Amino acid sequence: MKTRLLPLIALAMLLLSCKDVAEPSPNLRVEGMYERNSEGNLGWGEDKFSFVDMLEFKSNGTVSGESYTTEIGSDEILGYRAYFSGTYSIEDGKVVISYDDSYHMGVADINYMPKEELTFYGETDFIMEYAVVEDYSELFEICPFNAACLEPVPYMRVD
């Protein structure tokens, strides 16, 4: 009789000792580095370049990003197109970024410039939304209602 009770007691102890495994918070799930790449030319020349856009999300709700240009097939940065810092939140399956400090090229028709020459746009009320795939491996820019956007190129998780 005692040997029959031992498995039941062990099973009861196992069930009572199990803790609920909590789902990680959305901020922890999106935390990391995302990258988007495209090729083209923003200027008047015929040379093509690789345009890299990076987003880094931290679990404390801050985000930073930068856009730079390289030669196609190279990792060497030729110059920058923009960079920013801000905060983010996750609402209804979307990542919403609120830009704080933002720097951009103040000149059209060029592919890049030195980072220190980018124009400071100051504190802005600019907000950008991104759709998130379920496993947080990709982010897609959501086109604002007042813009004409091309097919979005996704940001891919790189870490």
C-alpha positions in Angstrom: 0.0 0.0 0.0 2.8 2.4 0.9 4.5 1.8 -2.5 1.3 2.7 -4.3 1.1 6.1 -2.5 4.7 7.1 -3.3 4.0 7.8 -7.0 0.8 9.7 -6.2 2.7 11.9 -3.6 5.5 12.5 -6.1 3.0 13.5 -8.8 1.2 15.8 -6.4 4.5 17.5 -5.3 5.4 17.9 -9.0 2.1 19.6 -9.9 2.2 21.9 -6.9 5.8 22.9 -7.4 5.3 23.9 -11.1 5.3 27.7 -11.6 3.3 29.4 -14.3 5.7 30.4 -17.1 4.9 34.0 -17.9 4.9 35.2 -21.4 7.8 37.7 -21.9 6.7 41.3 -22.1 6.4 42.8 -25.6 9.3 45.2 -24.8 11.6 42.2 -24.1 10.4 40.4 -27.2 11.2 43.4 -29.5 14.5 44.2 -27.7 17.4 44.0 -30.1 18.8 45.2 -33.4 16.9 45.3 -36.7 18.3 46.1 -40.1 16.8 47.1 -43.5 18.9 47.2 -46.8 18.1 48.6 -50.2 20.1 49.7 -53.2 19.9 52.7 -55.4 20.9 56.2 -56.1 19.4 59.3 -54.5 21.6 61.7 -56.5 22.3 62.8 -60.0 25.1 60.3 -60.7 24.8 56.8 -62.1 26.6 54.9 -59.3 24.5 52.7 -57.1 24.9 52.4 -53.4 23.7 50.2 -50.5 21.4 52.0 -48.1 21.3 50.5 -44.6 18.8 51.5 -41.9 19.3 50.3 -38.3 16.9 50.3 -35.4 17.9 49.3 -31.8 15.2 48.7 -29.3 16.1 48.5 -25.6 13.9 46.9 -22.9 13.6 50.2 -21.1 11.4 51.6 -23.9 14.1 53.6 -25.7 15.0 53.3 -29.3 17.8 54.7 -31.5 18.3 54.4 -35.2 20.7 55.4 -38.0 20.7 55.4 -41.8 24.0 55.2 -43.6 25.3 54.5 -47.1 28.0 52.0 -48.2 29.3 50.8 -51.5 27.4 47.7 -52.7 29.0 44.6 -51.2 31.0 46.6 -48.6 30.6 47.2 -44.9 32.6 50.5 -45.0 30.4 53.4 -44.2 30.7 56.2 -46.7 28.4 58.6 -44.9 25.1 59.0 -43.2 21.5 60.0 -44.2 19.9 60.3 -40.7 20.0 59.2 -37.1 17.6 59.6 -34.2 16.8 58.7 -30.6 13.4 58.3 -29.1 11.0 56.1 -27.2 8.7 53.3 -28.3 5.6 51.5 -27.1 3.9 48.4 -28.4 0.1 48.9 -29.0 -2.3 46.5 -30.7 0.5 44.5 -32.3 2.3 47.6 -33.6 5.6 49.2 -32.5 5.0 53.0 -32.2 8.2 55.1 -32.2 8.1 58.7 -30.9 11.2 60.6 -32.1 13.0 62.8 -29.6 16.2 64.1 -31.3 16.4 63.7 -35.0 19.1 64.5 -37.6 18.6 64.3 -41.3 20.3 65.4 -44.6 19.2 69.0 -45.2 20.2 68.6 -48.9 18.3 66.7 -51.5 19.8 64.7 -54.4 22.8 63.3 -52.5 23.4 59.8 -51.2 25.2 60.6 -48.0 27.1 63.2 -46.0 29.4 63.2 -42.9 27.4 62.5 -39.7 28.4 65.8 -38.1 26.9 67.7 -41.0 23.4 66.3 -40.7 20.8 68.9 -39.8 19.3 68.8 -36.3 15.5 68.8 -36.5 15.2 69.2 -32.7 12.6 67.6 -30.6 9.7 66.7 -32.8 6.2 65.2 -32.5 7.0 62.8 -35.3 5.7 59.3 -34.8 6.2 56.2 -36.9 4.4 52.9 -36.7 5.6 49.5 -37.6 3.7 46.2 -37.9 5.3 43.3 -36.1 5.3 39.7 -37.2 4.3 37.3 -34.4 7.8 36.1 -33.5 9.3 39.7 -33.7 11.7 38.7 -36.4 10.5 41.4 -38.8 9.1 45.0 -38.6 7.2 46.6 -41.5 6.8 50.4 -41.8 3.1 51.4 -41.8 2.5 54.1 -44.4 1.0 57.2 -42.8 -2.5 58.1 -44.1 -1.2 61.3 -45.8 1.7 59.7 -47.7 2.2 57.9 -50.9 4.5 54.9 -50.0 6.1 52.2 -52.0 6.0 48.5 -51.0 7.7 48.4 -47.6 11.1 46.8 -47.2 11.1 45.0 -43.9 13.5 45.5 -41.0 15.0 42.1 -40.2 16.2 41.1 -36.7 19.9 40.8 -36.7 20.6 39.7 -33.1 
